[in-house]
Amino acid sequence: MRAALFVTCVNDAVYPSTGIATVRLLERLGVDVDFPEAQSCCGQPQFNTGYRRETEPLVRRTTRAFEGYDYVVTPSGSCAAMVRHTYPKIGDAAAASLAGRMYELTEFLVDVVGVTDVGAYFPHTVTYHPSCHGLRMLGLGERPRKLLEAVKGLELRELPGAEECCGFGGTFAVKNSDVSAAMGQDKVRNAVSTGAEVLCGADNSCLMHIGGIVSREDAPLRAVHLAEILASTEEEPWS
């Protein structure tokens, strides 16, 4: 099986370890991974801020970058949702075709590769935050939890108010910073109450927001992307 990695802006610029972990995980499962270097921003920040005209060239560029691939995989629910739900509305037939070939990492693992036990080992207590795009737009459901529950050594603890937004929301965090921070503080408070060492998520934009609050408040917790947990094995533990 061959797939292309859509790494996304935030992972490329801020969290390259997530992209590396995704490749390591997929290759361990027998997937041949390509990285089209022509890829760039999917246009989500521009579109969500109301700049449709500025979004359209990015849609065309992204569509061209991933031509010829049956599967395009991304460790980002928000970017996957942008391509799947918005591209058919503002792009051409090629953009609509890409929408049908775009998979968020956990749904690709469960629905396409057909696995929940990926051979991972992560001996830590973990609580899981389901980001809004994955939860509400992609309908990821129990896929991330099933993957986490199969990780050897991992103890999964329930997060109170799990389905509540963490407060990031892209430009929402800039335009409504006080509200955004308060929502993030609620999320961190709930995560700390579980006693977990790690708060896990499948979207680094949310984890960046949560991790910032964790750092400022010196909370006994660290934010880790799901891909990095799934990439960890006993032979090659992920730090």
Secondary structure as the mmCIF struct_conf table of DSSP 4:
data_model
#
loop_
_struct_conf.conf_type_id
_struct_conf.id
_struct_conf.beg_label_comp_id
_struct_conf.beg_label_asym_id
_struct_conf.beg_label_seq_id
_struct_conf.end_label_comp_id
_struct_conf.end_label_asym_id
_struct_conf.end_label_seq_id
STRN STRN1 ARG A 2 LEU A 5
HELX_RH_AL_P HELX_RH_AL_P1 CYS A 9 ALA A 13
TURN_TY1_P TURN_TY1_P1 VAL A 14 VAL A 14
HELX_RH_AL_P HELX_RH_AL_P2 PRO A 16 ARG A 28
TURN_TY1_P TURN_TY1_P2 LEU A 29 GLY A 30
STRN STRN2 ASP A 32 ASP A 34
TURN_TY1_P TURN_TY1_P3 GLU A 37 ALA A 38
BEND BEND1 GLY A 43 GLY A 43
HELX_RH_AL_P HELX_RH_AL_P3 GLN A 44 ASN A 48
TURN_TY1_P TURN_TY1_P4 THR A 49 GLY A 50
HELX_RH_AL_P HELX_RH_AL_P4 ARG A 52 ALA A 65
TURN_TY1_P TURN_TY1_P5 PHE A 66 GLY A 68
BEND BEND2 ASP A 70 ASP A 70
STRN STRN3 VAL A 72 THR A 74
BEND BEND3 PRO A 75 PRO A 75
HELX_RH_AL_P HELX_RH_AL_P5 GLY A 77 ALA A 81
HELX_RH_PI_P HELX_RH_PI_P1 MET A 82 THR A 86
HELX_RH_AL_P HELX_RH_AL_P6 TYR A 87 ILE A 90
BEND BEND4 GLY A 91 GLY A 91
HELX_RH_AL_P HELX_RH_AL_P7 ALA A 93 ARG A 101
STRN STRN4 MET A 102 GLU A 104
HELX_RH_AL_P HELX_RH_AL_P8 LEU A 105 GLU A 107
HELX_RH_PI_P HELX_RH_PI_P2 PHE A 108 VAL A 113
BEND BEND5 THR A 116 THR A 116
STRN STRN5 TYR A 121 TYR A 121
BEND BEND6 HIS A 124 HIS A 124
STRN STRN6 THR A 125 TYR A 128
HELX_RH_AL_P HELX_RH_AL_P9 CYS A 132 CYS A 132
HELX_RH_PI_P HELX_RH_PI_P3 HIS A 133 MET A 137
BEND BEND7 LEU A 138 LEU A 138
TURN_TY1_P TURN_TY1_P6 GLY A 141 GLU A 142
HELX_RH_AL_P HELX_RH_AL_P10 ARG A 143 GLU A 149
TURN_TY1_P TURN_TY1_P7 ALA A 150 ALA A 150
BEND BEND8 VAL A 151 VAL A 151
STRN STRN7 LYS A 152 LYS A 152
TURN_TY1_P TURN_TY1_P8 GLY A 153 GLY A 153
STRN STRN8 GLU A 155 ARG A 157
HELX_LH_PP_P HELX_LH_PP_P1 GLU A 158 LEU A 159
TURN_TY1_P TURN_TY1_P9 PRO A 160 GLU A 163
BEND BEND9 GLU A 164 GLU A 164
BEND BEND10 GLY A 167 GLY A 167
TURN_TY1_P TURN_TY1_P10 GLY A 169 THR A 171
HELX_RH_AL_P HELX_RH_AL_P11 PHE A 172 LYS A 175
TURN_TY1_P TURN_TY1_P11 ASN A 176 ASN A 176
HELX_RH_AL_P HELX_RH_AL_P12 SER A 177 SER A 193
TURN_TY1_P TURN_TY1_P12 THR A 194 GLY A 195
BEND BEND11 GLU A 197 GLU A 197
STRN STRN9 VAL A 198 GLY A 201
BEND BEND12 ALA A 202 ALA A 202
HELX_RH_AL_P HELX_RH_AL_P13 ASN A 204 GLU A 217
TURN_TY1_P TURN_TY1_P13 ASP A 218 ASP A 218
BEND BEND13 PRO A 220 PRO A 220
STRN STRN10 ARG A 222 HIS A 225
HELX_RH_AL_P HELX_RH_AL_P14 LEU A 226 ALA A 231
BEND BEND14 GLU A 234 GLU A 236
#
